[in-house]
Amino acid sequence: MAGKNPLNNRNSPSLKYLSNTPRTFSQMPILDFYVLREFLVPFTALLFAFCLLFLVGDMFNDLNEFLDHKSPVSLAARYFILKMPGNIRFILPITVLLSCMYTLANFGRHREITAMRASGISLFRSAFPIYMVAFAVTLVNFWFNEKVVPDCERESTILIETVQNPDYEKWMHSMLQYRSSDKKRDWLFQEFDAEGVQKNIILKIYVDGTGESEGRQVLSQDIRAEEARFIEGKGWEFKGVLRTPYSQFYLPGQPEELEKLTISRDEIPETPDNIINSIKPPEELPTWIIYDILQSSKNMAPTLRNIYTTIFYYRLAFPWVCFLCVFLALPLAAKNERSGIFTAITAAVGIIVLYQIMTEVFMLLGKQGILPPIVGGLAPTVAFALYGWFFLIRKAG
């Protein structure tokens, strides 16, 4: 019949061709470049805007310290530059998510996603350049967390404290106290140098009590030395030693003066690095140092081990949020193709806020031992990934 639309006929060859169009993952440089360009514009703008907002916040909090002490402008500028990497690691995930949401929602508003899918290009393939950028950002975020952020946080803390107290760095390494993770050694350093000789040391060594003292730590010996040095492969070497043994009834024996005393690492496993790292909050330590502390401290108290282990697993999971954000942004943008950009972005921000709340709650429960540390550190990110992947398969599969 003349004028009849062949697409209304289910047996039409045209309709069969469209319905059987295969999804493709072939090279499409023009499309990839177009998607990448449209993504990088909001990504760059949002990254700059968030960095500026965090910088303004830091200036409101800390600028008065430099003004009150009439510090040079260069010192203040260095401090705020050192604070920026710590901000960027939190900025990157939300920047990736919002940029992806904006880009794909904008495509949806102009029906470009519909056109791509009608041409046999899957939703995943159309956003492939964004996934590559998100993966690169994940690697950058991991590097920031492991290397840049801890060093910058330490230097910025020393810098602002030195503004208030010029002798802060010297004071920080004086009268340093440390208790071993198995609670069998108490150290007091009058002068501590992580890479050199320690001065005026008091070391108290405890053993497990027997008899009436069973179940308690009993002082075994008290070591006072003028100097101490850790020698790799040999252990701790003390000079100018006064060693006092104690009985299980806390009674001191005859003090013994020694010119030199060497104690192997089997007896005293901690190193200067372990000592200086142990006095830092675990959140400021790189993952590999946390792992080393957990491996070298087999007798660590369970409460302390829960804290370190939970943070360790969290550190492994958190950088991947940048990559996982794209898995959520892709189906959310497609779902809200008709309702507009605002709806898609609102949904994305809501999910991110929920993820942050879950992360804080699970971290707290993991540190307290209410949940296994691996659950406390990994569960929110794993749930986030599974939800994004399931949602992606349902929407784009």
Backbone hydrogen bonds, N-H to C=O, Kabsch-Sander energy under -0.5 kcal/mol:
donor,donor_aa,acceptor,acceptor_aa,energy
4,K,1,M,-1.5
8,N,5,N,-1.6
9,N,6,P,-1.2
10,R,8,N,-0.6
12,S,9,N,-2.0
16,K,12,S,-2.2
17,Y,13,P,-2.1
18,L,14,S,-2.1
19,S,15,L,-2.5
20,N,16,K,-1.5
21,T,18,L,-1.1
24,T,120,G,-2.1
32,D,28,M,-2.8
33,F,29,P,-2.5
34,Y,30,I,-2.0
35,V,31,L,-2.8
36,L,32,D,-2.7
37,R,33,F,-2.5
38,E,34,Y,-2.3
39,F,35,V,-1.7
40,L,36,L,-2.7
41,V,37,R,-1.4
43,F,39,F,-2.0
44,T,40,L,-2.6
45,A,41,V,-2.0
46,L,42,P,-2.9
47,L,43,F,-2.4
48,F,44,T,-2.3
49,A,45,A,-2.3
50,F,46,L,-3.0
51,C,47,L,-2.2
52,L,48,F,-2.1
53,L,49,A,-2.3
54,F,50,F,-2.6
55,L,51,C,-2.2
56,V,52,L,-2.4
57,G,53,L,-2.2
58,D,54,F,-2.5
59,M,55,L,-2.3
60,F,56,V,-2.3
61,N,57,G,-1.7
62,D,58,D,-2.7
63,L,59,M,-2.0
65,E,62,D,-1.0
66,F,62,D,-0.9
66,F,63,L,-0.5
67,L,63,L,-2.1
68,D,64,N,-3.1
69,H,65,E,-1.2
70,K,67,L,-1.1
71,S,66,F,-2.6
76,A,72,P,-1.7
77,A,73,V,-2.8
78,R,74,S,-2.2
79,Y,75,L,-1.9
80,F,76,A,-2.2
81,I,77,A,-1.9
82,L,78,R,-2.1
83,K,79,Y,-1.4
84,M,80,F,-0.8
84,M,81,I,-0.6
87,N,83,K,-1.1
87,N,84,M,-0.6
88,I,84,M,-2.5
89,R,85,P,-1.6
90,F,87,N,-1.0
91,I,87,N,-1.7
92,L,88,I,-2.6
94,I,90,F,-0.8
95,T,91,I,-2.3
96,V,92,L,-2.6
97,L,93,P,-2.3
98,L,94,I,-2.5
99,S,95,T,-2.3
100,C,96,V,-2.4
101,M,97,L,-2.8
102,Y,98,L,-2.7
103,T,99,S,-2.6
104,L,100,C,-2.7
105,A,101,M,-2.6
106,N,102,Y,-2.2
107,F,103,T,-2.0
108,G,104,L,-2.5
109,R,105,A,-2.3
110,H,106,N,-1.4
111,R,108,G,-1.6
112,E,107,F,-3.0
113,I,107,F,-0.5
115,A,111,R,-1.7
116,M,112,E,-2.3
117,R,113,I,-2.5
118,A,114,T,-2.2
119,S,115,A,-1.1
120,G,117,R,-1.4
121,I,116,M,-2.5
122,S,24,T,-0.6
122,S,120,G,-0.6
126,S,122,S,-2.3
127,A,123,L,-1.1
128,F,125,R,-1.5
130,I,127,A,-0.7
131,Y,127,A,-1.8
132,M,128,F,-1.9
133,V,129,P,-2.0
134,A,130,I,-2.7
135,F,131,Y,-2.4
136,A,132,M,-2.1
137,V,133,V,-2.6
138,T,134,A,-2.1
139,L,135,F,-1.9
140,V,136,A,-2.2
141,N,137,V,-2.8
142,F,138,T,-2.4
143,W,139,L,-2.2
144,F,140,V,-2.5
145,N,141,N,-2.5
146,E,142,F,-2.1
147,K,143,W,-2.6
148,V,143,W,-1.2
149,V,144,F,-3.3
151,D,147,K,-1.2
152,C,148,V,-2.6
153,E,149,V,-3.0
154,R,150,P,-2.1
155,E,151,D,-2.4
156,S,152,C,-2.6
157,T,153,E,-2.1
158,I,154,R,-2.4
159,L,155,E,-2.4
160,I,156,S,-2.3
161,E,157,T,-2.1
162,T,158,I,-2.2
163,V,159,L,-1.4
164,Q,160,I,-1.1
165,N,161,E,-2.5
168,Y,165,N,-2.3
171,W,167,D,-2.6
172,M,168,Y,-2.7
173,H,169,E,-0.8
173,H,170,K,-0.6
174,S,171,W,-1.5
175,M,190,Q,-0.9
176,L,189,F,-2.0
178,Y,187,W,-1.9
180,S,185,R,-2.6
183,K,180,S,-2.0
186,D,204,K,-2.3
187,W,178,Y,-3.5
188,L,202,I,-1.6
189,F,176,L,-3.0
190,Q,188,L,-0.5
190,Q,199,K,-1.1
190,Q,200,N,-1.8
191,E,199,K,-1.6
192,F,173,H,-2.7
196,G,193,D,-1.3
198,Q,228,A,-3.0
199,K,191,E,-2.4
200,N,226,E,-2.5
201,I,225,A,-2.6
202,I,188,L,-2.0
203,L,223,I,-3.3
204,K,186,D,-2.6
205,I,203,L,-0.5
205,I,221,Q,-2.6
206,Y,184,K,-3.1
207,V,218,V,-2.7
209,G,216,R,-3.1
213,S,210,T,-2.0
214,E,211,G,-1.6
215,G,209,G,-0.6
216,R,213,S,-1.8
218,V,207,V,-3.4
218,V,216,R,-0.5
220,S,205,I,-3.4
221,Q,205,I,-1.5
222,D,244,T,-2.8
223,I,203,L,-3.3
223,I,221,Q,-0.5
224,R,222,D,-0.5
224,R,242,L,-2.0
225,A,201,I,-2.3
226,E,239,K,-1.5
226,E,240,G,-0.8
227,E,239,K,-1.7
228,A,198,Q,-1.6
229,R,237,E,-2.2
231,I,229,R,-0.6
231,I,235,G,-3.2
232,E,230,F,-0.5
234,K,231,I,-2.1
235,G,231,I,-2.9
236,W,263,I,-2.3
237,E,229,R,-2.9
238,F,236,W,-0.5
238,F,261,L,-3.6
239,K,227,E,-2.3
240,G,259,E,-1.8
241,V,258,L,-2.8
242,L,224,R,-2.6
243,R,256,E,-3.0
244,T,222,D,-2.9
246,Y,220,S,-3.0
247,S,251,L,-2.4
250,Y,247,S,-1.8
253,G,245,P,-3.8
256,E,243,R,-2.9
258,L,241,V,-2.6
261,L,238,F,-2.4
263,I,236,W,-2.7
267,E,264,S,-0.7
268,I,264,S,-2.0
275,I,271,T,-2.3
276,I,272,P,-2.6
277,N,273,D,-2.5
278,S,274,N,-2.0
279,I,275,I,-1.0
280,K,277,N,-1.0
284,E,281,P,-2.1
285,L,282,P,-1.6
290,I,286,P,-2.0
291,Y,287,T,-2.6
292,D,288,W,-2.0
293,I,289,I,-2.5
294,L,290,I,-2.3
295,Q,291,Y,-2.2
296,S,292,D,-2.5
297,S,293,I,-1.2
298,K,296,S,-0.6
300,M,297,S,-1.5
301,A,181,S,-1.4
305,R,301,A,-2.6
306,N,302,P,-2.3
307,I,303,T,-1.2
308,Y,304,L,-2.2
309,T,305,R,-2.9
310,T,306,N,-2.2
311,I,307,I,-2.1
312,F,308,Y,-2.2
313,Y,309,T,-2.2
314,Y,310,T,-2.1
315,R,311,I,-2.5
316,L,312,F,-1.5
317,A,313,Y,-1.5
318,F,314,Y,-2.9
320,W,317,A,-1.3
321,V,318,F,-2.2
322,C,319,P,-1.1
324,L,320,W,-2.5
325,C,321,V,-2.2
326,V,322,C,-0.6
326,V,323,F,-0.8
327,F,323,F,-0.7
328,L,324,L,-1.2
329,A,325,C,-2.7
330,L,326,V,-2.5
332,L,328,L,-2.0
333,A,329,A,-2.5
334,A,330,L,-1.8
335,K,331,P,-2.8
336,N,332,L,-2.0
337,E,334,A,-1.3
340,G,336,N,-1.4
344,A,340,G,-1.3
345,I,341,I,-2.7
346,T,342,F,-2.4
347,A,343,T,-2.1
348,A,344,A,-2.1
349,V,345,I,-2.7
350,G,346,T,-2.2
351,I,347,A,-1.9
352,I,348,A,-2.2
353,V,349,V,-2.5
354,L,350,G,-2.2
355,Y,351,I,-2.4
356,Q,352,I,-2.5
357,I,353,V,-2.3
358,M,354,L,-2.6
359,T,355,Y,-2.6
360,E,356,Q,-2.2
361,V,357,I,-2.4
362,F,358,M,-2.9
363,M,359,T,-2.4
364,L,360,E,-2.1
365,L,361,V,-2.3
366,G,362,F,-2.4
367,K,363,M,-2.6
368,Q,364,L,-1.8
369,G,366,G,-0.9
370,I,365,L,-1.6
371,L,365,L,-1.6
375,V,372,P,-1.0
376,G,372,P,-2.4
377,G,373,P,-2.3
378,L,374,I,-1.9
379,A,375,V,-2.1
382,V,378,L,-2.7
383,A,379,A,-2.9
384,F,380,P,-2.3
385,A,381,T,-2.4
386,L,382,V,-2.8
387,Y,383,A,-2.5
388,G,384,F,-2.2
389,W,385,A,-2.8
390,F,386,L,-2.8
391,F,387,Y,-2.6
392,L,388,G,-2.3
393,I,389,W,-2.6
394,R,390,F,-2.3
395,K,391,F,-2.0
396,A,392,L,-3.7
397,G,393,I,-1.9
